[in-house]
């Protein structure tokens, strides 16, 4: 079940689809800080390093599925909210261009919940209509990764479509009642994380577990404006792409409220407040420890982990796609 992957990043989507029985035969990623990580973790996948704008569809192999998460910064609540007016927002149309040219059986596209902001309503409807006009029955839903065995509150939008001639409409998997929390995934890492070297350069092989190192440095006024600590028996805050805004380790007490938009670390416990390590963030994102992230500076490591789709969430979506295609006897016809 060969698929192609656009805006692949560190490969969170690809890991989930691989676990569900799919194989990424060709991937595209333009960020040079990610190339080594993707290629070493997916040695059997061809990685095209060009900008997708410069890749003609004839250079992309045939496959039954197309997956990807077009860059989301321009849609994010934490960003400028420029949306489709930003050149990064327009990369959604490159995804649609490849979809129209290759006509796979299905597609899956992921993006941030900021797309639902009222100011983006016209742009969002435009994108949805483009998917439909491309010949696909579109399913569209906001999901929280915590409902799919991911120990983190993380809301993301998913666009999933089956080609119209298949006479199928994707049904999103139901949420799981059993949840996972911080203690379930990072308790065993609490005592051996390393602070980054000067200027947040990596410790490299000095880490007993790959990437188990955390960014150091001061905390901004914005960071200190609200609590950044979740307890062991809670899900993590959303793992973000910026290391300076990584959640704090649950060993620390929750930050003390002083006034609106101002909190402080509890006096006497200041030494307990540290950012989650890159490996802890990766565990919370449900990456296996065998998935190594390669970087010189920790900022690149946090970015790769934070921008990824949690592999567990990707798996449940991929598994639902595979089961629906199998039940309809579609896979037998194309194999």
C-alpha positions in Angstrom: 0.0 0.0 0.0 2.3 2.7 -1.3 1.7 6.3 -0.3 3.4 9.7 -1.0 4.0 12.3 1.7 4.3 16.0 1.4 5.6 18.5 4.0 6.8 15.3 5.8 8.8 17.0 8.6 10.2 14.4 11.1 7.8 11.8 9.9 5.0 11.6 12.5 2.3 10.9 10.0 4.5 8.5 8.1 5.2 6.5 11.3 1.5 6.1 12.0 0.7 5.1 8.4 3.6 2.7 8.4 2.3 1.0 11.5 -1.1 0.6 9.8 0.5 -1.2 6.9 1.2 1.6 4.4 4.6 2.4 3.0 5.9 5.9 2.2 7.8 5.4 -1.1 8.4 9.1 -1.8 8.4 12.1 0.5 9.1 15.8 0.2 10.6 18.2 2.8 12.2 21.5 2.1 13.6 22.4 5.5 17.3 21.4 5.5 17.3 21.1 9.3 15.0 18.1 9.0 16.6 16.1 6.1 19.0 14.1 8.2 16.3 13.1 10.7 13.9 12.0 8.0 16.4 10.1 5.9 18.0 8.2 8.8 14.6 7.2 10.2 13.1 6.3 6.8 16.1 4.8 4.9 13.9 3.1 2.3 11.9 6.3 1.4 13.1 8.6 -1.4 13.2 12.1 0.0 12.9 14.9 -2.5 14.5 18.1 -0.9 13.2 20.6 -3.4 10.4 23.1 -2.7 7.1 21.5 -3.7 6.6 24.6 -5.9 9.4 23.4 -8.0 8.4 19.7 -8.3 6.3 18.8 -11.3 3.8 16.1 -10.6 5.4 13.8 -13.2 8.4 13.6 -10.8 6.2 12.0 -8.1 5.5 8.3 -8.3 2.1 6.7 -8.4 0.6 5.7 -5.1 -2.8 4.9 -3.5 -2.6 7.7 -1.0 -1.4 11.2 -0.4 -0.7 12.5 3.1 0.8 15.7 4.6 0.5 18.7 6.8 1.1 22.0 4.9 2.9 24.6 7.0 0.6 25.9 9.7 2.3 29.0 11.1 0.2 31.4 9.1 -3.0 29.9 10.5 -2.0 29.5 14.1 -3.6 31.4 16.9 -0.1 32.0 18.2 1.0 33.5 14.9 0.1 36.4 12.7 -3.2 34.7 11.6 -2.6 35.8 8.0 -3.9 32.5 6.7 -4.2 32.1 3.0 -2.7 35.5 2.4 0.6 34.2 3.6 2.7 32.3 1.1 2.9 29.4 3.6 -0.9 29.2 3.7 -1.0 29.0 0.0 1.1 25.8 0.1 -2.3 24.1 0.7 -2.9 24.6 -3.0 0.3 22.8 -3.9 -1.0 19.8 -2.0 -4.3 20.1 -3.9 -2.3 20.5 -7.2 -0.5 17.2 -6.6 -3.8 15.5 -5.5 -5.5 16.5 -8.8 -2.6 15.4 -10.9 -1.9 12.0 -9.2 -5.6 11.1 -8.3 -4.8 8.6 -5.5 -7.6 6.6 -3.8 -7.4 8.8 -0.7 -5.8 11.8 0.9 -5.2 13.1 4.4 -4.2 16.7 5.2 -3.6 18.0 8.8 -3.5 21.6 10.1 -3.9 23.7 13.2 -7.3 24.6 14.8 -6.5 28.3 14.0 -8.0 27.6 10.5 -11.4 27.7 12.2 -11.0 31.4 13.3 -13.8 33.5 11.9 -11.5 35.6 9.8 -10.4 32.5 7.9 -14.0 31.2 7.2 -14.0 32.1 3.5 -10.5 30.7 2.9 -11.4 27.5 4.7 -14.5 27.0 2.6 -12.5 27.7 -0.5 -10.0 25.0 0.5 -12.8 22.5 1.3 -14.4 23.2 -2.1 -11.1 22.7 -3.9 -10.9 19.2 -2.3 -14.4 18.4 -3.4 -13.9 19.8 -6.9 -10.8 17.7 -7.2 -13.0 14.7 -7.2 -13.1 13.6 -3.6 -15.8 13.0 -1.0 -14.5 15.2 1.9 -14.7 14.5 5.6 -13.5 17.2 7.9 -13.2 17.2 11.7 -11.4 18.8 14.6 -9.7 16.1 16.8 -8.0 16.2 20.1 -5.0 13.8 20.1 -5.7 13.0 23.8 -8.8 11.0 22.6 -6.5 8.7 20.6 -4.0 7.5 23.2 -1.7 10.6 23.1 -0.9 12.0 26.5 -1.4 15.6 25.5 -4.2 18.1 24.8 -3.6 18.9 21.1 -6.4 20.0 18.8 -5.9 19.7 15.1 -8.0 19.8 11.9 -8.1 16.8 9.6 -9.2 16.7 6.0 -9.7 13.2 4.7 -11.1 12.2 1.3 -11.9 9.1 -0.7 -12.0 9.5 -4.5 -15.6 9.9 -5.6 -15.7 7.0 -8.0 -15.1 4.7 -4.9 -18.6 5.8 -3.6 -17.2 6.0 0.0 -17.1 8.7 2.7 -14.5 8.5 5.4 -15.7 7.9 8.9 -13.5 9.2 11.7 -12.5 6.7 14.4 -14.3 7.1 17.7 -12.5 8.6 20.7 -11.0 6.0 23.1 -12.4 6.2 26.7 -9.0 5.1 28.2 -6.7 8.1 28.3 -2.9 8.3 28.8 -1.2 10.8 31.1 2.3 12.2 31.7 3.2 9.6 34.3 2.4 6.8 31.7 5.1 8.0 29.3 7.9 10.1 31.0 8.1 8.9 34.6 11.2 6.8 33.9 13.0 9.8 32.4 12.7 12.2 35.3 16.2 11.8 36.8 18.6 11.7 33.9 17.9 14.6 31.6 20.8 16.9 30.6 20.7 20.7 30.3 21.8 22.0 26.9 25.4 23.2 26.4 26.1 26.9 26.1 23.8 28.7 23.7 21.6 25.6 23.7 23.9 23.4 21.6 23.4 19.7 21.9 25.2 17.3 24.3 25.3 14.8 21.5 26.3 11.3 22.5 26.7 12.4 26.2 22.9 11.8 26.5 22.2 8.3 27.9 19.0 8.3 25.8 19.0 10.1 22.5 17.7 13.7 22.6 17.1 13.6 26.4 18.3 17.2 26.9 16.4 20.4 27.6 16.7 24.0 26.6 18.0 26.4 29.2 17.7 30.2 29.5 15.3 32.8 30.9 11.5 32.6 30.6 9.7 35.5 28.8 6.9 37.6 30.3 4.5 35.9 27.9 5.7 32.5 29.2 5.2 33.6 32.8 1.7 35.0 32.1 0.0 31.6 32.8 0.7 28.2 34.4 2.9 26.0 32.3 3.0 22.9 34.6 0.7 19.9 34.3 0.7 17.2 37.1 1.8 13.7 36.5 -1.9 12.5 36.4 -2.8 15.0 33.7 -2.2 15.2 29.9 0.5 17.6 28.8 -0.1 21.0 27.3 0.3 21.0 23.6 3.9 20.3 22.5 4.8 23.4 20.5 7.5 23.9 17.9 9.3 26.5 19.9 11.6 25.2 22.6 11.4 28.3 24.7 7.7 27.7 25.2 8.0 24.0 25.9 5.9 22.9 28.9 7.6 22.6 32.3 8.4 19.2 33.8 5.6 17.9 36.2 8.1 17.5 39.0 7.5 21.2 39.8 4.4 22.6 41.6 2.0 24.5 39.5 3.0 28.2 39.0 1.6 30.6 41.6 -1.0 33.1 40.4 -0.1 36.8 41.3 -2.5 38.7 39.1 -4.0 38.6 35.6 -1.3 37.6 33.2 1.3 37.2 35.8 2.5 34.0 37.6 5.7 33.1 39.4 7.6 29.9 40.3 6.8 28.8 43.8 9.4 30.1 46.2 11.8 27.4 47.5 11.0 25.2 44.5 12.6 27.2 41.8 15.2 24.4 41.1 12.4 22.1 40.0 11.3 24.2 37.1 12.8 23.1 33.9 11.5 22.6 30.3 10.6 19.2 29.2 13.5 17.6 27.3 13.2 16.9 23.5 12.9 13.2 24.2 10.2 13.8 26.8 8.4 15.9 24.2 8.8 13.2 21.7 7.4 10.6 24.1 4.4 12.8 24.7 4.0 13.1 21.0 4.2 9.2 20.9 7.4 8.9 18.9 9.3 5.7 19.9 12.7 6.0 21.4 14.2 4.4 18.3 13.2 7.5 16.4 16.2 9.8 16.7 16.2 13.5 16.0 19.4 15.0 14.6 20.4 18.6 15.2 23.2 20.9 16.4 21.1 23.3 18.4 18.1 22.2 20.5 15.8 24.8 18.8 15.8 22.6 15.7 15.0 19.5 17.8 12.0 21.1 19.5 10.7 22.4 16.2 10.8 19.0 14.6 9.0 17.3 17.5 6.4 20.1 18.0 5.4 20.4 14.3 4.8 16.6 13.9 1.5 14.8 13.9 1.5 12.4 16.9 2.2 8.9 15.4 -0.5 7.3 17.6 -3.1 9.7 16.2 -1.8 9.1 12.7 -2.1 5.4 13.2 -5.7 5.4 14.2 -6.6 7.5 11.2 -4.6 5.4 8.8 -6.0 2.2 10.3 -9.5 3.5 9.8 -8.7 4.3 6.1 -7.2 0.9 5.5 -10.1 -0.9 7.1 -12.7 1.1 5.1 -10.8 0.4 1.9 -10.5 -3.3 2.8 -14.2 -3.6 3.7 -15.1 -2.2 0.3 -12.7 -4.6 -1.5 -10.9 -1.7 -3.0 -7.4 -2.8 -2.1 -7.9 -6.2 -3.8 -8.8 -4.3 -7.0 -5.6 -2.2 -7.0 -3.1 -4.8 -5.7 
